[in-house]
Amino acid sequence: MTLLEEFRAGRISGEKVLHAFQAAPVADLGFARVDLHRSLRKGFPEVIFGEGKTCEQVAEIAMKIVQRDHRLLVTRIDAEHARAVRKKLPKAVHHQTARCITFEKNPLRPRPGTIAVLAAGTSDLPVAEEAAVTAQIMGNKVERIYDIGVAGLHRLLNRLEAIQSAHVIIAVAGMEGALPSVVAGLVNKPIIAVPTSVGYGANFGGLAALLAMLNSCGSGLTVVNINNGFGAGYAASQINALAAGELK
């Protein structure tokens, strides 16, 4: 739990929370300035974007975060990043398909409500898994429903009951990006569409799927950037937390 969550649950005093606010909000590592108050403001600590950072930089930032917070998420990493972090945090988990690392000192009991993560095809799994891992580490139940693209509509309809029962839906698709529009016509829950860069030349690295989703006539559909599974997972978690009465 974050300090804010512990305070709301009555496990710590307001004095301890006040002391946390009085501490320096930023840790200057020279190459990075780590936001130590992110969890107090947002309910989750600063997330490390690993791509472009050295293994040593990622590991040092990670250690600074876990010194203060109980949870950690690192996105867009490779195997070398994972080894560097796990050398310092042996209990950290490397999610290979998602290209993420997570760490929890005390795993949370998932809040009520399910986030359904849909993937049109197997090639979309890295982005879908990034969304799923993000939502899970933030305290949500996640149901993965994969390989249900519109090229075989019966596959989607076969899982319709599970999709309709979710509180929030993340729909991940490349190629022509049709899956979120179809799902939006079948459910009455918030849908977060994630275009991926999967596709042939005219897909333009995901731009075709992005534009298709932005121009969808499906109601209740919002769209994040190309390959942004993390952004979708984070937004879905906030929606689910609001439904659970955790956000004021």
C-alpha positions as CSV (number, residue, x, y, z in Angstrom):
1,M,0.0,0.0,0.0
2,T,1.0,3.6,-0.5
3,L,1.0,6.0,2.5
4,L,-2.2,7.5,1.2
5,E,-3.9,4.1,1.0
6,E,-2.7,3.2,4.5
7,F,-4.0,6.5,5.9
8,R,-7.4,5.9,4.3
9,A,-7.5,2.4,5.7
10,G,-6.7,3.8,9.2
11,R,-3.4,1.9,9.4
12,I,-1.2,5.0,9.9
13,S,-1.7,8.4,11.5
14,G,-2.1,11.7,9.9
15,E,1.2,12.7,11.6
16,K,3.1,10.1,9.6
17,V,1.5,11.3,6.3
18,L,2.4,14.9,7.2
19,H,6.0,13.9,7.9
20,A,6.1,12.3,4.5
21,F,5.0,15.5,2.9
22,Q,7.6,17.4,4.8
23,A,10.4,15.3,3.4
24,A,12.1,16.4,0.2
25,P,9.8,15.7,-2.7
26,V,12.6,15.0,-5.2
27,A,15.7,12.7,-5.1
28,D,18.4,14.1,-7.3
29,L,20.5,11.2,-8.7
30,G,22.4,13.4,-11.1
31,F,21.0,11.8,-14.2
32,A,17.4,11.7,-12.9
33,R,15.3,13.6,-10.5
34,V,12.9,11.0,-8.9
35,D,9.5,12.2,-7.8
36,L,9.1,10.8,-4.3
37,H,5.7,12.3,-3.8
38,R,4.0,10.8,-6.8
39,S,2.2,8.1,-4.8
40,L,0.9,10.8,-2.4
41,R,-0.6,12.7,-5.2
42,K,-1.6,10.0,-7.6
43,G,-1.9,6.8,-5.5
44,F,1.0,5.0,-7.3
45,P,4.7,5.8,-7.4
46,E,6.6,7.2,-10.4
47,V,6.7,4.6,-13.2
48,I,10.1,4.1,-14.8
49,F,10.3,4.2,-18.6
50,G,13.3,2.0,-19.2
51,E,13.8,2.5,-23.0
52,G,16.8,4.7,-23.6
53,K,18.1,4.4,-20.0
54,T,21.2,2.3,-19.1
55,C,20.8,-0.8,-16.9
56,E,22.5,1.0,-14.1
57,Q,20.3,4.0,-14.3
58,V,17.1,1.9,-14.2
59,A,18.3,-0.1,-11.3
60,E,19.3,3.0,-9.3
61,I,16.0,4.8,-9.9
62,A,14.2,1.6,-9.0
63,M,16.0,1.3,-5.7
64,K,15.3,4.9,-4.8
65,I,11.6,4.4,-5.4
66,V,11.2,1.1,-3.4
67,Q,13.1,2.7,-0.4
68,R,9.9,4.8,0.0
69,D,7.1,2.9,-1.7
70,H,5.8,-0.6,-1.6
71,R,5.3,-1.1,-5.3
72,L,7.3,-0.6,-8.5
73,L,6.6,-0.7,-12.2
74,V,9.3,-0.4,-14.9
75,T,8.1,-0.4,-18.6
76,R,9.9,-0.9,-21.9
77,I,12.9,-2.9,-20.6
78,D,15.0,-5.7,-22.0
79,A,16.6,-8.7,-20.4
80,E,19.7,-6.8,-19.4
81,H,17.6,-4.2,-17.6
82,A,15.7,-7.0,-15.8
83,R,18.9,-8.7,-14.7
84,A,20.3,-5.4,-13.3
85,V,17.1,-4.7,-11.3
86,R,16.7,-8.2,-10.0
87,K,20.3,-8.2,-8.8
88,K,19.3,-5.5,-6.4
89,L,15.7,-6.6,-6.0
90,P,15.7,-10.5,-6.2
91,K,11.9,-10.6,-5.7
92,A,11.2,-8.3,-8.7
93,V,9.3,-10.0,-11.5
94,H,10.3,-9.8,-15.1
95,H,7.3,-9.9,-17.4
96,Q,9.0,-10.8,-20.7
97,T,6.1,-10.5,-23.1
98,A,5.1,-7.2,-21.5
99,R,8.7,-5.9,-21.4
100,C,8.0,-4.8,-17.8
101,I,9.4,-5.3,-14.3
102,T,7.1,-5.2,-11.2
103,F,7.9,-5.4,-7.5
104,E,5.5,-5.6,-4.5
105,K,6.5,-5.7,-0.9
106,N,3.0,-6.6,0.1
107,P,0.7,-7.6,-2.7
108,L,-2.7,-5.8,-2.6
109,R,-6.0,-7.5,-2.4
110,P,-7.5,-6.6,-5.8
111,R,-10.3,-4.0,-5.7
112,P,-13.8,-5.0,-6.9
113,G,-14.5,-5.0,-10.6
114,T,-12.6,-6.6,-13.4
115,I,-10.6,-5.0,-16.2
116,A,-10.8,-7.0,-19.4
117,V,-7.8,-6.7,-21.7
118,L,-8.7,-7.8,-25.3
119,A,-6.1,-8.4,-28.0
120,A,-7.0,-8.8,-31.7
121,G,-4.1,-11.1,-32.5
122,T,-1.1,-12.8,-31.0
123,S,1.2,-10.1,-32.5
124,D,-0.6,-7.5,-30.3
125,L,0.3,-9.3,-27.1
126,P,3.4,-7.2,-26.1
127,V,1.1,-4.1,-25.9
128,A,-1.8,-6.0,-24.4
129,E,0.4,-7.5,-21.7
130,E,1.9,-4.1,-20.9
131,A,-1.7,-2.9,-20.2
132,A,-2.6,-6.0,-18.2
133,V,0.6,-5.9,-16.0
134,T,0.1,-2.2,-15.4
135,A,-3.5,-2.7,-14.3
136,Q,-2.6,-5.6,-12.1
137,I,0.3,-3.9,-10.2
138,M,-2.1,-1.0,-9.5
139,G,-4.4,-3.3,-7.6
140,N,-7.0,-4.6,-10.2
141,K,-8.3,-8.0,-11.3
142,V,-7.5,-8.5,-14.9
143,E,-9.0,-10.9,-17.4
144,R,-7.0,-11.5,-20.5
145,I,-9.1,-12.3,-23.6
146,Y,-6.7,-12.8,-26.5
147,D,-6.8,-13.5,-30.3
148,I,-10.4,-12.4,-30.8
149,G,-9.8,-10.2,-33.9
150,V,-12.7,-9.4,-36.3
151,A,-11.3,-11.7,-39.0
152,G,-13.0,-14.4,-37.0
153,L,-15.9,-12.7,-35.4
154,H,-17.2,-15.9,-33.7
155,R,-14.1,-15.8,-31.5
156,L,-15.2,-12.5,-30.1
157,L,-18.8,-13.5,-29.7
158,N,-17.8,-16.6,-27.9
159,R,-16.3,-14.5,-25.1
160,L,-19.0,-11.8,-25.1
161,E,-20.4,-12.6,-21.7
162,A,-17.0,-12.2,-20.0
163,I,-16.4,-9.0,-21.9
164,Q,-19.8,-7.5,-21.0
165,S,-19.3,-8.3,-17.3
166,A,-16.0,-6.3,-17.0
167,H,-16.1,-2.8,-15.4
168,V,-13.6,-1.4,-17.9
169,I,-12.4,-2.8,-21.3
170,I,-9.0,-2.3,-23.0
171,A,-9.1,-3.3,-26.7
172,V,-5.8,-3.7,-28.4
173,A,-5.5,-4.0,-32.2
174,G,-3.2,-3.3,-35.1
175,M,-3.8,-3.8,-38.8
176,E,-7.1,-1.8,-39.6
177,G,-7.9,-1.4,-35.8
178,A,-11.5,-2.5,-36.1
179,L,-11.8,-4.5,-32.8
180,P,-12.6,-1.6,-30.5
181,S,-15.4,-0.3,-32.8
182,V,-17.0,-3.7,-32.9
183,V,-16.8,-4.1,-29.1
184,A,-18.2,-0.6,-28.5
185,G,-21.4,-1.7,-30.3
186,L,-21.8,-4.7,-28.0
187,V,-21.1,-3.4,-24.4
188,N,-22.1,-0.5,-22.2
189,K,-18.8,-0.1,-20.3
190,P,-15.9,2.3,-20.8
191,I,-13.6,1.1,-23.6
192,I,-10.0,2.2,-24.0
193,A,-8.7,1.5,-27.5
194,V,-5.0,0.9,-28.1
195,P,-3.7,1.0,-31.6
196,T,-0.5,-1.1,-32.2
197,S,2.1,-0.8,-34.9
198,V,1.4,-4.3,-36.1
199,G,0.5,-4.4,-39.8
200,Y,1.7,-4.2,-43.4
201,G,3.0,-1.1,-45.2
202,A,-0.2,0.9,-45.5
203,N,-0.7,0.4,-41.7
204,F,2.0,3.2,-41.5
205,G,3.4,1.9,-38.2
206,G,0.0,2.0,-36.4
207,L,-1.2,5.3,-37.8
208,A,-4.0,3.6,-39.8
209,A,-5.3,1.8,-36.7
210,L,-5.0,5.0,-34.7
211,L,-7.0,7.0,-37.2
212,A,-9.6,4.3,-37.5
213,M,-10.1,4.3,-33.7
214,L,-10.2,8.1,-33.5
215,N,-12.9,8.1,-36.2
216,S,-14.9,5.2,-34.7
217,C,-18.7,5.7,-34.5
218,G,-18.8,3.4,-31.4
219,S,-20.0,5.3,-28.3
220,G,-18.0,5.3,-25.0
221,L,-14.7,4.7,-26.8
222,T,-11.5,6.6,-26.0
223,V,-8.2,6.2,-27.6
224,V,-4.6,6.3,-26.4
225,N,-1.4,6.6,-28.5
226,I,0.1,3.9,-30.6
227,N,1.5,1.0,-28.6
228,N,0.6,2.8,-25.3
229,G,-0.5,-0.2,-23.3
230,F,0.8,1.4,-20.1
231,G,-1.4,4.5,-20.6
232,A,-4.4,2.3,-21.2
233,G,-3.7,0.2,-18.1
234,Y,-3.2,3.3,-15.9
235,A,-6.4,4.9,-17.2
236,A,-8.4,1.7,-16.7
237,S,-7.1,1.4,-13.1
238,Q,-8.3,5.0,-12.3
239,I,-11.7,4.3,-13.7
240,N,-12.0,1.1,-11.7
241,A,-10.7,2.8,-8.5
242,L,-13.4,5.6,-9.0
243,A,-16.1,2.9,-9.4
244,A,-14.8,1.3,-6.2
245,G,-15.1,4.7,-4.3
246,E,-11.4,5.0,-3.8
247,L,-10.9,8.3,-5.6
248,K,-12.5,11.5,-4.4
